[in-house]
Structure formats: C-alpha cells, structure tokens
C-alpha cells in the first residue's frame, strides 16, 4: 500500500476496492498507520464473487491499513527497513 500527496491524491491498498479507498481513506490515515499510532483499520465492502460458476454478491471485511510488516525488520529510526536475511542484520 502507498499514498502520494501531490496535485491529486494517489492511494492504493492491495486487495481493497478502489471505490472504498476513494470514499473512506485519506492520506493522513496512511501516515497515522505508518507511525504506528493505529493498530489496524478494517474495510467493509461488497463485491461480486464466482463460486462454482455461480455469481453472487458477497460482503467482505479485510484489514485495510496496518502498521505491521511481518517480512521486514524495522531499523531504530522507525522508518527504514531491511528484509529478513539481509547481511547487515547479522551485525545487529
């Protein structure tokens, strides 16, 4: 997920519908989650799903913004990260 603040806002979150992000999520929410002040926010929306070739409308609830990244090591500055297994992590 990312958010760019320029002449027009550009926000994405993987697995969350664009219409939900456009109506409910603001750039400040991304910053708030990045700084770790928010546990996680939930997104509730309806979407079409095909189950056994039968199309139906399904209500979906997903984690929208979360400060937790289980695949990266956060450095002491709180912003920079390294992937687990990185050679610089051996020195720490």
Buried (B, 14 or more C-beta within 10 A) or exposed (E): BEBEEEEEBEBEBEEBBEEBBEEBBEEEBBEBBBEEEBEEBEBEBEEEEEEEEEEEEEEBEBBBBBBEEEEEBBEEEEEEBBEEEEEEEEEE
